Amino acid sequence: MISVLKKYFAFGSIYQKNLTRGLLLTFIHAFFEALQITALWIVFTDLVHGTISNTTLLMSLGTMLVCIVGSFVTAHFTSVNFCQANFGMAGAKRAEVGDRMRHLPMGYFNEKSLGDITGIMTNTLDAMQTMGGMVYQAVLGGLAFSVMICVMMFVLDWRLGLLTLITIALFCATMELLQRFVRTASDRRTAAQDSIISAALEYVRGIGVIRAFSLLDSANSRFAEAVGRCEHENVAFEFACLRFAVAQSVVAKAASVTMCLLSCWLWLAGIMDAGICLTMIVASFMVFSRLEMSGAFSSILRHIEVAMEKVSALLATNTMDEGAGLTTASGYDIDIKNVSFGYGTARILEDVSLSIPAGTSCAIVGPSGSGKTTLVRLIERFWDVDTGVVQLGGRDVRDYQVDSLMENFSTVFQGVFLFDDTVENNIKFGNPGATHEQVVRAAQRARCEEFIAALPNGYNTRLGENGSMLSGGERQRLSIARAILKDAPIVILDEATANVDPENELELQHAIAELTKSKTVIMIAHRLKTVRDADQIIVLDKGRIVQQGTHDSLMEQGGLYATFVNMRERAVGWKIA
């Protein structure tokens, strides 16, 4: 338990003042509660000796009032400090996780499922902010109260004090055993809860495919399996805790009864004063009821510990090195020298070298799986190369701050992602500080004005999840407007015209023309008219550059590019994409 407490304070480092005050107030609160025993002892002693008076009653009443007021005030401020600390640290950790994710290599997201990351941002930190302070307050408060009662017991009668001390020691030992025993069960429970999130996200995101292929029964079965597993692990965890809760309750009840009987025996034997005897009987129920409450909450400590470990593990993930920490590029020439890269043991690129002068256009083509998208992602530093170097303006991209490097690129992906927000805010994502007039000009250049005007509230229309209100071509043009507003010197088109219907293709080509004016352009495209005017065309095959030149020179060479051009409509197995 002490180790968990240390982790808790370390986890909430920026709120340690609140946690410290909360902990201190917990002990003061326990003192006021324990002080009530003094008031009872005063009354019982005078009562059995027949010396009770108004003074005695006033002293007892005054003590009780002090205890009640002190308990109320300390309980209030304890809750305030723990609430501020827990909700504050949860919010801070969410922000820290969000910032950390910006600087993680894309490989991290390949290894981690969306459900895992979502679980950390939701369930895991929810457990911290809702239960953390309450659990520690209950566990530590109960123990502190018991210890103070034990001290009073020693003052009044050493034998009962010793019995109380032994009971507290047994109870703490049981709590420690509980922590160790439920460790595995708690880990499995947390994993099962995360699996539900993953299954639910997969089900919702794939509902279109599920319906199209009549896989509702299969998908429901997989989701039900995740739910069943979670139910099983929750039950197993609760049963594990229940066994120890019963044991703790037995210890507490047995100790309470023993203290009552021992007090009565000592009084009957003439060894103990009757006032002390009555006080001990009342105190026995008070001290051990609080111990039981501490035990009931102690089972949750492991759950909180797991939450802290998961968040800390994510935050400890190595970020991308920022080398010299450059914030500004001296030029926009791109040089790729002897670059090799792979995912795990699978090699994607081998010894690739090329130069893209500033202000020129470069088209990258090749069969599916040849490494086109990977090469572009290395230029943007979504991943780091295994060997070789990628340079921007004569400097290794690893020398730049990650955010500063990305300011030089505007990327239009094949799969456009739009936020469930207004049209204007989706466009402003490219430049959050842009004015409405700048947004409108960007939309006009991207040929978005007509369909935006047709929307119910124009630029203030919410687009729904991932722009569900728009067609594929409209979403693509909106993403181009976003890139135009960003106005980065380098434009990357990742199959920007793929899967666009003929009705939207002309508008999209005009939008792209506006976007790429006076820019360095790198395009991955499968449409001939998109790449034939490029200053250079790079042909990739099996991770290597097999041809390089203009459209005319490559057609004269023959080879893979010419084969594609001559047979593009019947090509099977690969495309310029």
C-alpha positions in Angstrom: 0.0 0.0 0.0 2.9 2.4 0.8 4.3 1.8 -2.7 1.0 2.6 -4.3 0.8 5.8 -2.2 4.2 6.8 -3.4 3.2 6.2 -7.0 0.1 8.3 -6.4 2.1 11.3 -5.2 4.6 10.9 -8.0 1.9 10.7 -10.6 0.3 13.9 -9.4 3.5 15.7 -9.1 2.2 19.1 -10.2 -0.6 18.8 -7.6 1.5 17.6 -4.8 0.5 20.6 -2.6 -3.1 19.6 -2.9 -2.4 15.9 -2.2 -0.2 16.8 0.8 -2.9 19.1 2.2 -5.5 16.4 1.6 -3.4 13.8 3.3 -2.7 16.1 6.3 -6.3 17.0 6.6 -7.2 13.3 6.5 -5.1 12.8 9.6 -6.6 15.9 11.3 -10.1 14.7 10.5 -9.2 11.3 12.0 -8.0 13.1 15.2 -11.3 14.9 15.6 -13.2 11.7 15.2 -11.1 9.9 17.7 -11.4 12.8 20.2 -15.0 11.9 20.6 -13.9 9.0 22.8 -12.5 11.5 25.3 -15.9 13.1 25.6 -17.5 9.7 26.2 -14.9 8.8 28.8 -15.5 12.0 30.8 -19.2 11.4 30.9 -19.0 7.7 31.6 -16.4 8.1 34.4 -18.4 10.8 36.3 -21.6 8.9 35.7 -20.5 5.6 37.3 -18.9 7.5 40.2 -22.0 9.6 40.7 -20.0 12.8 40.4 -21.6 14.0 37.1 -22.3 17.8 37.1 -23.2 20.6 34.8 -19.5 21.3 34.3 -18.9 17.7 33.3 -21.7 17.8 30.8 -20.6 21.2 29.4 -17.0 19.9 29.0 -18.3 16.8 27.2 -20.7 18.8 25.1 -17.9 21.3 24.2 -15.6 18.5 23.2 -18.2 16.9 21.0 -19.0 20.2 19.3 -15.3 20.8 18.6 -15.1 17.3 17.2 -18.2 17.7 15.0 -17.2 21.1 13.7 -13.6 20.0 13.2 -14.7 16.8 11.4 -17.0 18.7 9.1 -14.5 21.4 8.2 -11.6 19.0 7.7 -13.8 16.6 5.7 -14.9 19.4 3.4 -11.4 20.7 2.7 -10.0 17.2 2.4 -12.5 16.5 -0.4 -11.8 19.9 -2.0 -8.1 19.2 -2.2 -8.4 15.7 -3.4 -11.0 16.7 -6.0 -8.8 19.5 -7.3 -5.8 17.2 -7.4 -7.5 14.2 -9.1 -9.5 16.1 -11.7 -6.6 18.5 -12.3 -4.0 15.7 -12.7 -6.4 13.7 -15.0 -6.9 16.8 -17.2 -3.1 17.5 -17.1 -2.3 13.9 -18.0 -4.8 13.9 -20.9 -3.2 17.0 -22.2 0.3 15.5 -21.7 -0.7 12.3 -23.5 -2.1 14.4 -26.4 1.1 16.4 -26.6 3.2 13.2 -26.4 1.2 11.6 -29.2 2.2 14.5 -31.5 5.8 13.6 -31.2 5.6 9.8 -31.3 6.7 7.9 -34.5 3.8 6.6 -36.5 5.1 3.1 -35.8 3.7 3.5 -32.3 0.2 3.7 -33.7 0.7 0.7 -35.8 1.6 -1.3 -32.7 -1.1 0.1 -30.4 -4.7 -0.3 -31.2 -7.1 2.6 -31.2 -8.9 0.9 -28.3 -5.8 0.9 -26.1 -5.2 4.6 -26.6 -8.9 5.5 -26.2 -9.0 3.4 -23.0 -6.1 5.3 -21.5 -7.8 8.7 -22.4 -11.2 7.6 -21.0 -11.6 4.6 -18.6 -8.1 4.7 -17.2 -8.0 8.4 -16.3 -11.7 8.4 -15.3 -10.8 5.8 -12.7 -8.1 8.2 -11.4 -10.2 11.3 -11.2 -13.3 9.7 -9.7 -11.9 7.2 -7.3 -8.4 8.2 -6.5 -9.0 10.8 -3.7 -12.0 9.0 -2.3 -10.1 5.7 -2.0 -7.0 7.2 -0.4 -9.2 9.3 1.9 -11.1 6.2 3.1 -8.2 3.9 3.4 -5.7 6.2 5.1 -8.4 8.0 7.1 -9.6 4.6 8.5 -6.1 3.5 9.4 -5.2 6.9 10.9 -8.4 6.8 13.1 -7.6 3.3 14.2 -4.1 4.2 15.2 -5.3 7.2 17.2 -7.8 5.1 19.0 -5.1 2.6 19.7 -3.0 5.3 21.3 -6.0 6.3 23.5 -6.5 2.6 24.4 -2.9 2.4 25.6 -3.4 5.5 27.7 -6.5 4.0 29.3 -5.5 0.3 29.5 -2.4 -1.2 28.0 -4.0 -4.6 27.6 -6.8 -3.3 25.4 -4.3 -1.1 23.6 -2.2 -4.2 22.8 -5.2 -6.0 21.5 -6.1 -3.1 19.3 -2.6 -2.9 18.0 -2.5 -6.6 17.1 -5.9 -6.3 15.3 -4.7 -3.3 13.3 -1.5 -5.2 12.4 -3.5 -8.3 11.3 -5.8 -6.1 9.3 -2.9 -4.3 7.5 -1.3 -7.7 6.7 -4.7 -8.8 5.2 -4.8 -5.7 3.1 -1.3 -6.3 1.9 -2.2 -9.9 1.0 -5.2 -8.6 -0.8 -3.1 -6.2 -2.9 -0.9 -9.0 -4.0 -3.7 -11.5 -4.6 -5.8 -9.2 -6.7 -2.9 -7.9 -8.8 -3.3 -10.4 -11.5 -7.1 -10.3 -11.4 -7.1 -6.5 -11.6 -4.7 -6.6 -14.6 -7.0 -9.1 -16.4 -10.0 -6.9 -15.6 -8.4 -3.8 -17.0 -7.4 -5.6 -20.2 -10.9 -7.0 -20.6 -12.4 -3.5 -20.2 -10.0 -2.1 -22.8 -11.0 -5.0 -25.2 -14.6 -3.9 -25.0 -13.6 -0.4 -26.2 -11.6 -1.9 -29.0 -14.4 -4.2 -30.0 -17.0 -1.4 -29.9 -14.9 1.0 -32.0 -14.2 -1.8 -34.5 -17.9 -2.6 -34.7 -19.0 1.0 -35.2 -16.3 1.9 -37.7 -16.9 -1.2 -39.7 -20.7 -1.2 -39.6 -21.0 -0.5 -43.3 -18.9 -3.5 -44.3 -20.6 -5.6 -41.7 -24.0 -4.8 -43.2 -22.8 -5.1 -46.8 -21.5 -8.6 -46.3 -24.2 -9.7 -44.0 -21.8 -10.2 -41.1 -24.0 -8.9 -38.4 -24.2 -12.2 -36.6 -20.4 -12.7 -36.7 -19.7 -9.1 -35.6 -22.3 -9.3 -32.8 -20.7 -12.6 -31.7 -17.2 -11.0 -31.5 -18.6 -8.1 -29.5 -20.6 -10.4 -27.3 -17.4 -12.4 -26.7 -15.6 -9.2 -25.5 -18.5 -8.3 -23.2 -18.6 -11.8 -21.8 -14.9 -11.8 -21.1 -15.2 -8.5 -19.3 -18.1 -9.8 -17.3 -16.2 -12.9 -16.3 -13.1 -10.9 -15.3 -15.2 -8.4 -13.3 -16.9 -11.3 -11.4 -13.5 -13.0 -10.8 -12.1 -9.7 -9.5 -15.1 -9.1 -7.2 -15.0 -12.7 -5.8 -11.2 -12.3 -5.2 -11.9 -9.1 -3.2 -15.0 -10.6 -1.5 -12.9 -13.4 0.1 -10.6 -10.9 1.7 -13.4 -8.6 2.6 -15.0 -11.5 4.5 -11.7 -12.3 6.2 -11.2 -8.7 7.2 -14.8 -8.4 8.5 -14.3 -11.6 10.6 -11.0 -10.2 12.1 -12.7 -6.8 12.9 -15.9 -8.4 14.4 -13.9 -10.9 16.4 -11.6 -8.2 17.7 -14.6 -6.0 18.6 -16.3 -8.9 20.5 -13.0 -9.8 22.2 -12.5 -6.2 23.4 -16.0 -6.0 24.8 -15.6 -9.3 26.7 -12.1 -8.5 27.9 -13.3 -5.1 29.2 -16.2 -6.6 31.0 -14.0 -9.3 32.5 -11.4 -6.8 33.7 -14.2 -4.7 35.3 -15.7 -7.8 36.9 -12.3 -8.7 38.2 -12.0 -5.3 39.7 -9.0 -4.5 37.5 -10.7 -1.9 35.3 -12.8 1.2 36.2 -16.4 1.0 35.1 -16.1 4.3 33.2 -13.2 3.0 31.2 -15.0 -0.3 30.6 -18.0 1.5 29.1 -15.7 3.7 27.0 -13.9 0.6 25.7 -17.1 -1.1 24.7 -18.2 1.9 22.7 -14.8 2.5 21.2 -14.5 -1.2 20.1 -17.4 -0.7 17.6 -16.1 2.7 16.4 -12.5 1.6 15.7 -13.2 -1.6 13.9 -16.1 -0.3 11.8 -13.7 2.2 10.3 -11.2 -0.6 9.7 -13.8 -2.5 7.8 -14.4 0.5 5.6 -10.7 0.9 4.9 -10.6 -2.8 3.9 -13.5 -2.4 1.5 -11.8 0.4 -0.4 -8.4 -1.1 -0.4 -9.3 -3.5 -3.1 -9.6 -0.6 -5.5 -6.1 0.5 -4.9 -4.7 -2.0 -7.4 -7.1 -0.7 -10.0 -5.8 2.8 -9.5 -2.3 1.6 -9.6 -2.8 -0.1 -13.0 -4.3 3.1 -14.3 -1.3 5.1 -13.2 1.1 2.4 -14.7 -0.7 2.5 -18.1 -0.6 6.3 -18.4 3.0 6.4 -17.2 4.1 3.8 -19.7 2.6 5.8 -22.6 4.2 9.0 -21.4 7.6 7.1 -21.1 7.5 6.1 -24.7 10.4 7.5 -26.6 9.6 10.5 -28.7 11.2 11.4 -32.0 14.6 13.0 -31.4 14.7 16.7 -32.3 18.5 17.0 -32.8 19.6 20.6 -33.1 16.0 21.8 -32.5 15.9 23.9 -35.7 12.7 25.9 -36.1 13.3 27.4 -39.6 14.4 25.8 -42.8 17.0 27.7 -44.8 15.6 26.3 -48.1 13.1 23.8 -49.5 15.3 21.5 -51.5 14.7 17.8 -50.5 17.5 15.3 -50.7 17.2 11.6 -50.0 20.5 9.8 -49.7 20.9 6.0 -49.5 17.7 5.6 -47.5 16.6 2.2 -46.3 13.6 1.5 -44.1 11.4 -1.4 -42.9 8.6 -2.3 -40.5 10.1 -4.9 -38.2 11.8 -7.5 -40.3 9.9 -6.5 -43.5 12.1 -4.3 -45.8 10.1 -1.6 -47.6 12.8 0.7 -49.1 16.4 -0.2 -50.0 19.2 2.3 -50.8 16.9 5.0 -52.2 18.5 8.3 -53.4 16.9 11.2 -55.2 16.8 15.0 -55.1 13.7 17.3 -55.4 14.8 20.9 -56.0 12.6 23.6 -54.5 9.8 24.8 -56.8 9.7 21.6 -58.9 7.2 18.8 -59.1 8.0 15.1 -58.5 5.6 12.2 -59.2 6.2 8.9 -57.5 4.7 5.8 -59.2 5.0 2.1 -59.0 3.2 -1.1 -58.2 1.2 -1.5 -55.1 3.4 -2.2 -52.1 6.5 -0.7 -53.8 7.1 1.8 -51.0 5.7 5.0 -52.5 3.7 6.2 -49.5 6.4 5.1 -47.1 8.9 7.2 -49.0 6.7 10.3 -48.7 6.1 9.6 -45.0 9.9 9.5 -44.4 10.2 12.9 -46.0 7.5 14.3 -43.6 9.2 12.3 -40.8 6.3 10.2 -39.8 9.0 7.6 -39.2 12.7 7.8 -39.0 14.9 6.1 -41.6 16.9 2.9 -40.6 19.9 4.0 -42.6 20.7 7.0 -44.8 19.4 10.5 -44.4 16.5 12.7 -45.5 17.4 16.4 -45.8 15.3 19.6 -46.1 17.2 22.7 -46.9 20.5 20.8 -46.5 19.7 19.7 -43.0 18.7 16.3 -41.7 14.9 16.3 -41.0 15.8 14.9 -37.5 17.5 18.2 -36.7 14.2 20.1 -36.8 11.6 20.4 -34.1 8.8 18.1 -35.1 6.1 20.8 -35.1 8.4 23.2 -37.0 9.2 20.6 -39.6 5.5 19.9 -40.3 4.9 23.6 -40.9 6.7 23.2 -44.2 4.3 20.6 -45.5 0.7 20.7 -46.6 -0.6 17.2 -47.2 -3.8 16.1 -49.0 -4.5 12.4 -48.2 -6.6 10.0 -50.2 -8.6 9.3 -47.1 -9.7 12.7 -46.0 -10.5 13.2 -42.3 -13.0 15.9 -41.3 -14.0 16.8 -37.8 -17.5 16.9 -36.5 -17.4 20.7 -36.6 -18.4 23.5 -38.8 -17.2 23.9 -42.4 -15.2 27.0 -41.4 -13.5 25.3 -38.4 -12.6 22.3 -40.6 -10.9 24.6 -43.1 -9.2 26.7 -40.4 -7.5 23.5 -39.1 -4.9 24.5 -41.7 -4.4 27.9 -40.0 -6.3 28.3 -36.7 -5.6 32.1 -36.7 -7.2 32.7 -40.1 -10.0 35.2 -40.5 -13.3 34.4 -42.0 -12.4 36.3 -45.2 -9.2 34.2 -45.5 -11.3 31.0 -45.1 -13.7 32.1 -47.8 -10.8 32.9 -50.3 -9.3 29.5 -49.6 -12.6 27.8 -50.2 -13.1 29.7 -53.4 -9.7 28.8 -54.7 -10.5 25.1 -53.9 -13.8 25.3 -55.8 -15.8 24.7 -52.6 -17.9 27.8 -52.7 -20.8 26.3 -54.6 -21.5 23.3 -52.4 -20.8 25.3 -49.2 -23.5 27.8 -50.3 -25.9 24.9 -50.7 -25.5 23.7 -47.1 -28.2 24.7 -44.6 -26.0 27.2 -42.7 -23.2 27.7 -45.1 -19.8 28.0 -43.4 -21.5 27.4 -40.0 -22.9 24.0 -41.0 -21.7 21.1 -38.9 -20.5 18.3 -41.1 -21.2 15.3 -38.9 -18.7 12.6 -38.1 -15.9 12.6 -40.8 -17.9 15.0 -43.0 -20.8 12.6 -43.5 -22.9 15.4 -45.1 -20.5 15.7 -48.1 -19.6 13.6 -51.1 -16.1 12.2 -51.6 -15.1 14.9 -54.0 -16.5 17.6 -51.8 -14.5 16.3 -48.8 -11.4 16.2 -50.9 -11.8 19.8 -52.1 -12.4 20.9 -48.5 -9.1 19.2 -47.5 -7.5 21.1 -50.4 -9.0 24.4 -49.0 -7.4 23.5 -45.7 -4.0 23.0 -47.3 -4.4 26.2 -49.3 -5.1 28.1 -46.1 -2.0 26.6 -44.5 0.1 27.9 -47.5 3.1 25.6 -46.8 6.0 25.7 -49.3 5.8 22.0 -49.9 2.7 20.2 -51.1 2.2 16.5 -50.9 -0.6 14.8 -52.8 -1.2 11.3 -51.6 -3.6 9.9 -54.3 -5.6 13.1 -53.9 -7.6 12.3 -57.1 -8.1 8.6 -56.5 -11.7 7.3 -56.3 -13.1 10.7 -57.4 -16.1 10.5 -59.7 -15.9 12.2 -63.2 -18.4 14.8 -62.1 -16.0 16.1 -59.4 -12.7 15.4 -61.2 -12.5 18.6 -63.2 -13.3 20.7 -60.1 -10.7 18.8 -58.1 -8.0 19.3 -60.7 -8.7 23.1 -60.7 -8.4 23.0 -56.9 -5.1 21.2 -57.0 -3.8 23.6 -59.6 -4.6 26.5 -57.1 -2.9 24.6 -54.3 0.3 23.8 -56.1 1.1 27.3 -57.6 4.7 28.2 -57.0 5.1 25.2 -54.6 7.4 22.2 -54.3 5.0 19.4 -55.2 5.4 15.7 -54.4 2.6 13.5 -55.8 1.5 9.9 -55.6 -1.0 9.4 -58.3 -2.3 6.8 -60.7 -3.9 9.1 -63.3 -1.6 9.7 -66.2 -2.6 13.3 -66.8 -1.7 14.0 -63.1 1.9 12.9 -63.5 2.9 13.4 -67.1 3.6 17.1 -66.6 5.8 16.5 -63.6 9.4 17.8 -63.7 10.5 14.3 -62.7 8.9 10.9 -62.3 10.3 8.4 -59.9 9.4 4.7 -60.6 9.6 2.5 -57.6 9.5 -1.3 -57.6 10.1 -3.6 -54.7 11.5 -0.7 -52.6 14.1 0.5 -55.2 14.1 3.2 -57.8 14.1 1.4 -61.1 13.5 4.4 -63.4 13.8 8.2 -63.1 13.1 11.0 -65.6 10.4 13.0 -67.4 7.4 11.4 -69.0 8.9 11.6 -72.5 12.3 10.2 -71.5 10.7 7.3 -69.6 8.5 6.5 -72.6 11.7 6.4 -74.8 13.4 4.1 -72.3 10.6 1.6 -72.2 10.5 -0.5 -69.1 8.0 -0.5 -66.3 6.7 3.0 -66.8 6.1 2.6 -70.5 4.4 -0.7 -69.9 2.0 0.9 -67.5 1.2 3.8 -69.8 0.6 1.4 -72.8 -1.5 -1.0 -70.8 -2.8 1.1 -67.9 -6.5 0.3 -68.5 -5.9 -3.4 -68.3 -3.2 -3.4 -65.7 -3.6 -5.9 -62.9 -1.8 -6.0 -59.6 -0.3 -2.5 -59.6 -1.1 1.1 -60.4 0.6 4.4 -60.3 -0.7 5.2 -56.8 
